[in-house]
Amino acid sequence: MAEKTKRPRGFSSLSYQKQKVIIAVAFLSIPLLLLLAFTYYPALSLFRYSTLRWDGYSPDMTYVGLRNFRLIFADAADYLSPALVSLYYLAGSLIQIALALLVAAALNYKVFAKGVYKGVYFFPYMLNSVAVSFIFLFFFPPGGTLDSLLGALGIHNTTLLWMQNPSLINPSLVFASLWRYVGFNILLFSAAIQSISPELFESSEIDGANRVQQFFYIILPNITTIIGLNVFLACTGAIMAFEIPYIITSGNNGSMTLVIQAVNLAFHNQNFGLGAAIGVLVMLFLVLMFSIQRAVALAMKKRGERE
């Protein structure tokens, strides 16, 4: 017989139930208050600021309605062109996912000191974005670390302007982001692959399947949820790229992103309403991406249940 939960002496059944409810509400209220204070309230405030003409510090605020949004779409070539830079980060994120998937699949097999490899790959993700940015500030300058390495390998004899050339600056910044975040993807994929039953790999080896066949017919079908999550994070991360390009280039030479554009408008140009309007557009895009991701996940779940 299952052992009954003991109640403290001196408490009736009703008061004990009330006590459990009070404790549960007390523990849940703290994270809920933090969520409201640091997520939902700033989001609602952003919508409010986007309807104002305000310099960010003056007490004088003028309500202008949707004027900031109309101004953005009327001059979309100027205000929304940084969205094209996000395509570089999206392409880099997809390369990052493919690379992380291959490395995680390789580490799933018997590899000497594979725990050390995972730690080495994950270490850059533990670094602060500011620290990573300063590392690459010394990596990309003319005659810097990268040029020295390429020269030592005999790849070229001239100095490349990695941060001054518009055709090289965004791929270079994407490489810095890839170096930092690929370890996180490797860790996610490794955990997902390890959750697959070892019996599937053993039975496939008995049937004569090689590593490539195991990758396509066992690993990929069983981690589609994690792959979908990483693709969603890639899309949101591409549109929200900020720290590395802002610290290294401040958005110059064609490296401006939407978030940098919003920060510059709000704090440098003292047009807080216009910057907030761009922030609202970024937020709506993220909500759209989340809705698409949820719809696809539900559709795949229903399809799996039918099968």
C-alpha positions as CSV (number, residue, x, y, z in Angstrom):
1,M,0.0,0.0,0.0
2,A,1.3,3.4,-0.9
3,E,2.4,5.4,2.0
4,K,0.1,8.4,2.7
5,T,1.6,11.9,2.8
6,K,2.0,13.0,6.4
7,R,0.4,16.2,7.4
8,P,1.8,18.4,10.2
9,R,0.0,17.9,13.5
10,G,-2.4,20.6,14.5
11,F,-3.6,21.3,10.9
12,S,-6.9,20.3,9.5
13,S,-7.2,18.8,6.0
14,L,-8.6,22.1,4.7
15,S,-5.9,24.4,6.3
16,Y,-3.2,22.0,5.0
17,Q,-4.5,22.3,1.4
18,K,-4.7,26.1,1.8
19,Q,-1.1,26.1,3.0
20,K,0.1,24.1,-0.1
21,V,-1.7,26.6,-2.4
22,I,-0.2,29.6,-0.6
23,I,3.3,28.1,-0.8
24,A,2.8,27.3,-4.5
25,V,1.5,30.8,-5.3
26,A,4.3,32.4,-3.3
27,F,7.0,30.5,-5.2
28,L,5.4,31.1,-8.6
29,S,4.7,34.8,-7.9
30,I,8.4,35.7,-7.7
31,P,9.4,34.5,-11.3
32,L,6.1,35.9,-12.6
33,L,6.8,39.3,-11.2
34,L,10.3,39.2,-12.7
35,L,8.9,38.2,-16.0
36,L,6.3,41.0,-15.9
37,A,8.9,43.6,-14.8
38,F,11.7,42.7,-17.2
39,T,9.9,41.3,-20.2
40,Y,6.3,42.3,-20.7
41,Y,6.4,45.8,-19.2
42,P,9.4,46.8,-21.4
43,A,7.7,45.3,-24.4
44,L,4.5,47.3,-23.8
45,S,6.6,50.4,-23.0
46,L,8.4,49.9,-26.4
47,F,5.0,50.1,-28.2
48,R,4.2,53.2,-26.2
49,Y,7.5,54.9,-27.1
50,S,7.1,54.1,-30.7
51,T,4.0,56.4,-30.9
52,L,5.9,59.4,-29.5
53,R,8.3,62.1,-30.7
54,W,10.8,62.1,-27.9
55,D,14.6,62.7,-27.5
56,G,14.9,60.1,-24.7
57,Y,15.6,62.4,-21.7
58,S,13.4,65.5,-22.0
59,P,10.1,65.5,-20.1
60,D,8.4,66.8,-23.2
61,M,6.8,63.9,-25.2
62,T,4.6,64.5,-28.2
63,Y,2.1,61.8,-29.3
64,V,2.4,61.2,-33.0
65,G,0.5,57.9,-33.4
66,L,1.8,55.8,-36.3
67,R,3.9,58.6,-37.8
68,N,7.2,56.8,-36.9
69,F,6.1,53.7,-38.7
70,R,4.9,55.6,-41.8
71,L,8.3,57.4,-41.9
72,I,10.2,54.1,-41.7
73,F,8.2,52.5,-44.6
74,A,8.2,55.7,-46.6
75,D,12.1,55.6,-46.5
76,A,12.5,51.8,-46.3
77,A,15.7,51.9,-48.4
78,D,17.4,53.8,-45.6
79,Y,15.8,52.5,-42.4
80,L,15.2,48.8,-43.3
81,S,18.3,48.2,-45.5
82,P,20.2,46.9,-42.5
83,A,17.8,43.9,-42.5
84,L,19.7,42.7,-45.6
85,V,22.8,42.4,-43.4
86,S,20.9,39.8,-41.3
87,L,21.1,37.5,-44.4
88,Y,24.8,37.1,-43.8
89,Y,24.2,36.1,-40.2
90,L,21.4,33.7,-41.2
91,A,23.7,32.0,-43.8
92,G,26.4,31.8,-41.2
93,S,24.0,30.3,-38.7
94,L,22.9,27.6,-41.1
95,I,26.6,26.8,-41.8
96,Q,27.1,26.8,-38.1
97,I,24.2,24.3,-37.6
98,A,25.5,22.0,-40.3
99,L,29.0,22.1,-38.9
100,A,27.8,21.5,-35.3
101,L,25.7,18.6,-36.5
102,L,28.6,16.9,-38.2
103,V,30.9,17.4,-35.2
104,A,28.3,16.2,-32.8
105,A,27.7,13.1,-34.9
106,A,31.4,12.3,-35.1
107,L,31.8,12.7,-31.3
108,N,28.9,10.2,-30.8
109,Y,31.3,7.4,-31.8
110,K,34.4,6.2,-30.0
111,V,36.8,9.2,-30.1
112,F,39.8,9.6,-27.9
113,A,39.2,12.3,-25.3
114,K,35.9,13.4,-26.8
115,G,35.0,15.1,-23.5
116,V,38.0,17.4,-24.0
117,Y,36.9,18.2,-27.5
118,K,33.4,19.2,-26.3
119,G,34.9,21.4,-23.7
120,V,37.2,23.1,-26.2
121,Y,34.3,23.7,-28.6
122,F,32.0,25.0,-25.8
123,F,34.6,27.3,-24.2
124,P,34.1,30.3,-26.6
125,Y,30.3,30.3,-25.8
126,M,31.2,30.9,-22.1
127,L,33.1,34.0,-22.9
128,N,31.4,37.4,-22.7
129,S,30.4,39.0,-26.0
130,V,32.6,42.0,-25.2
131,A,35.6,39.8,-24.6
132,V,35.0,37.9,-27.9
133,S,34.7,41.2,-29.7
134,F,38.0,42.5,-28.3
135,I,39.7,39.2,-29.3
136,F,38.7,39.8,-32.9
137,L,39.6,43.4,-32.7
138,F,43.2,42.2,-32.6
139,F,42.5,39.3,-35.0
140,F,41.2,41.3,-38.0
141,P,43.4,44.6,-38.2
142,P,45.7,45.0,-41.2
143,G,48.9,43.1,-40.4
144,G,47.1,41.5,-37.4
145,T,46.8,37.9,-36.3
146,L,44.8,36.7,-39.3
147,D,47.0,38.3,-41.9
148,S,50.1,36.9,-40.1
149,L,48.6,33.4,-40.1
150,L,47.7,33.6,-43.8
151,G,51.1,34.9,-44.7
152,A,52.8,32.1,-42.7
153,L,50.7,29.6,-44.7
154,G,51.7,31.4,-48.0
155,I,48.1,32.0,-49.0
156,H,48.7,35.6,-49.9
157,N,51.4,38.2,-49.7
158,T,49.2,41.3,-49.4
159,T,47.4,42.7,-46.4
160,L,43.6,42.5,-46.5
161,L,41.4,45.1,-45.0
162,W,39.0,42.8,-43.3
163,M,37.1,45.5,-41.4
164,Q,37.3,48.3,-44.1
165,N,36.3,46.3,-47.2
166,P,32.5,46.2,-47.5
167,S,32.7,42.8,-49.3
168,L,34.7,41.3,-46.5
169,I,33.4,42.9,-43.3
170,N,30.1,41.0,-42.9
171,P,31.6,37.6,-43.6
172,S,34.4,38.4,-41.1
173,L,31.9,39.4,-38.4
174,V,29.8,36.3,-39.1
175,F,32.9,34.2,-38.7
176,A,33.4,35.7,-35.2
177,S,29.8,34.9,-34.3
178,L,30.2,31.3,-35.7
179,W,33.4,30.8,-33.6
180,R,31.5,31.9,-30.5
181,Y,28.2,30.0,-30.8
182,V,29.1,26.8,-32.7
183,G,30.0,25.1,-29.4
184,F,26.5,25.7,-28.0
185,N,25.0,23.9,-31.0
186,I,27.5,21.0,-30.7
187,L,26.4,20.6,-27.1
188,L,22.7,20.6,-28.0
189,F,23.2,18.1,-30.8
190,S,25.4,15.8,-28.7
191,A,22.8,15.6,-26.0
192,A,20.1,14.9,-28.5
193,I,22.2,12.2,-30.2
194,Q,23.0,10.5,-26.9
195,S,19.3,10.2,-26.2
196,I,18.9,7.9,-29.2
197,S,18.7,4.2,-28.2
198,P,22.1,2.5,-28.7
199,E,20.2,-0.6,-29.9
200,L,19.4,1.3,-33.1
201,F,23.1,1.8,-33.9
202,E,23.9,-1.8,-32.9
203,S,21.2,-3.3,-35.1
204,S,22.1,-1.1,-38.0
205,E,25.8,-2.2,-37.8
206,I,24.7,-5.8,-37.8
207,D,22.7,-5.0,-41.0
208,G,25.9,-3.5,-42.5
209,A,25.1,0.2,-42.3
210,N,28.0,2.5,-42.4
211,R,28.5,5.8,-40.5
212,V,27.0,7.9,-43.3
213,Q,23.9,5.7,-43.5
214,Q,23.5,5.9,-39.7
215,F,23.7,9.6,-39.9
216,F,20.9,10.0,-42.5
217,Y,18.6,7.2,-41.4
218,I,19.0,7.1,-37.6
219,I,20.5,10.4,-36.3
220,L,18.7,13.0,-38.4
221,P,15.1,11.5,-38.1
222,N,15.5,11.3,-34.3
223,I,16.7,14.8,-33.6
224,T,14.4,16.8,-35.9
225,T,12.9,18.7,-33.0
226,I,16.4,19.9,-31.9
227,I,17.3,20.8,-35.5
228,G,14.1,22.8,-35.7
229,L,14.9,24.6,-32.5
230,N,18.3,25.5,-33.7
231,V,17.0,26.8,-37.0
232,F,14.5,29.0,-35.1
233,L,17.3,30.3,-32.9
234,A,19.4,30.9,-36.0
235,C,16.6,33.1,-37.6
236,T,16.1,35.1,-34.4
237,G,19.8,35.5,-33.7
238,A,20.3,36.7,-37.3
239,I,17.8,39.5,-36.9
240,M,19.0,40.4,-33.4
241,A,22.8,40.5,-34.2
242,F,24.2,43.3,-32.1
243,E,27.1,42.9,-29.7
244,I,30.0,41.7,-31.9
245,P,29.3,44.1,-34.9
246,Y,28.6,47.0,-32.6
247,I,31.8,46.7,-30.6
248,I,34.1,45.9,-33.5
249,T,32.7,48.2,-36.2
250,S,29.9,50.3,-34.7
251,G,27.9,49.4,-37.7
252,N,30.2,51.2,-40.2
253,N,31.3,50.1,-43.7
254,G,28.1,48.3,-44.4
255,S,27.9,46.2,-41.2
256,M,24.8,48.0,-39.8
257,T,22.2,45.7,-38.4
258,L,18.6,46.6,-37.4
259,V,19.4,46.5,-33.7
260,I,22.4,48.8,-34.2
261,Q,20.2,51.1,-36.3
262,A,17.6,51.3,-33.5
263,V,20.3,52.1,-30.9
264,N,21.8,54.8,-33.1
265,L,18.5,56.4,-33.8
266,A,17.4,56.3,-30.1
267,F,20.7,57.4,-28.4
268,H,22.9,59.0,-31.0
269,N,20.3,60.8,-33.0
270,Q,18.1,61.4,-29.9
271,N,15.0,60.1,-31.8
272,F,13.8,57.6,-29.3
273,G,10.4,57.2,-30.9
274,L,11.8,56.2,-34.3
275,G,14.3,53.8,-32.6
276,A,11.5,52.3,-30.6
277,A,9.4,51.8,-33.8
278,I,12.3,49.8,-35.4
279,G,12.5,47.8,-32.1
280,V,8.7,47.0,-32.4
281,L,9.2,45.8,-36.0
282,V,12.0,43.5,-34.8
283,M,9.8,42.2,-32.0
284,L,6.9,41.5,-34.4
285,F,9.2,39.6,-36.7
286,L,10.4,37.5,-33.7
287,V,6.8,36.8,-32.7
288,L,6.0,35.8,-36.3
289,M,9.0,33.4,-36.4
290,F,8.0,31.9,-33.1
291,S,4.4,31.4,-34.4
292,I,5.8,29.7,-37.5
293,Q,8.1,27.5,-35.5
294,R,5.2,26.4,-33.1
295,A,2.9,25.7,-36.1
296,V,5.6,23.5,-37.8
297,A,6.3,21.7,-34.5
298,L,2.6,21.0,-33.9
299,A,2.2,19.8,-37.5
300,M,5.2,17.4,-37.2
301,K,3.9,16.2,-33.8
302,K,0.4,15.4,-35.3
303,R,2.1,13.7,-38.3
304,G,4.2,11.6,-35.9
305,E,1.1,10.6,-33.9
306,R,-0.8,9.5,-37.1
307,E,2.2,7.4,-38.2
